[in-house]
Amino acid sequence: MKNNLYLVVSLFLIMSCSERVPSKSDQNGDRKYIQNKPVVKINSDFYKAVFVPNSDKLIGSSINDKGLKIYNPMRETVIELNDKNGAGITPMITKDGNNIVFQSYQFKDRKRYSSIYIQDILSKTLKPIVSDKRNLKLICLEDNNVIYVENNNIKSFDFIKNTYNDNPQNINVAFVDNNLNLCVYRNGKKTILNPSGKGNYIWVSKSSDDSLIVYNIVGKGSFVCDFEGNIISDLGRLHALKWTYDDRWIVGMDDYDDGYNYTKSDIIKVSKDGKKRINLTQNSNIIALYPSVDNKKHQLLFNNSEGRVYKMELKN
């Protein structure tokens, strides 16, 4: 296999240790959500891995979020999709698994300019949606629409019809604007919520039923609120937040560093009311980072600090 085309990786090599089911004494007696099954790995430079819908493929990036690459378990290969700066920060895959949407950046005259692209995963064809804007942020995918913020205004692009909308209606999204406010956009109107007061909001995500929002505010922790800004629960210290398949749980990482490198990190699963907290990796000795959830297969991915990818089965 040619080294300049493929990076061969070993996936599904069983580790000598497995994840322990938490005991009643340390995890509120909740045993049914985690399957005691060996963790498997990609032994490769593969960060922030995400599942490709309707396939067994995985998409990841490099340690500095430069570019995207795809892992094919049938061929045991990793193929580069692109080398765009920042592509690995918030890649989003369409429901059919055919395209990936991402934001990238470049510097011109010491100023940062951002672009949003959609890429066909099979052909690797890149198409710019928005190019070289100063205040641009990718928010989410809603059906066939790419939702983004440009100069603090919500806009959308329908990648099937190839049309733009400067004031989209009938969408319900939560996001962080360019000033790091937590905002919602419903029925054509943007509202700043900031439920925990002034601060820098990050890792905002809405539940699949559009009723709740999980977020982190720097220095204060993570919380769940509703779309009116009423705080429902305090989740404590948790980063890189993701909802699970049933909207009852949130997964994230509890990470620590020395200012240069990660020194410790676990993947944590916490109930949306904040009352139950399960450490999914407490017995693994892995610096576990950036969880990603497959809500159909009930699986979870994460990587360690060296870019080795692990998969975990989650029970209903």
Buried (B, 14 or more C-beta within 10 A) or exposed (E): EEEEEBBEBEBEEEEEEBBBBBEEEEBEEBBEBBBEBBBBBBBBBBBBBBBBBEBEBBBBBBBEBBBBBBBBBEEBBBBBBBEBBBBBBBBBBBEEBBBBBBBBBEEEEEEEBBBBBBBEBEEEEBEEBBEEBEBBBBBBBBEBBBBBBBEEEBBBBBBEEEEEBEEBEEBEBBBBBEEBBBBBBBEEEBEEBBBBEEBBBBBBBBBEEBEBBBBBBEEBBBBBBBBEBEEBBEBBBBBBBBBBBEBEBBBBBBBEEEEEEBEEBBBBBBBBEBEBBBBBBBBBEBBBBBBBBBBEBBBBBBBBBEBBBBBBBBEE
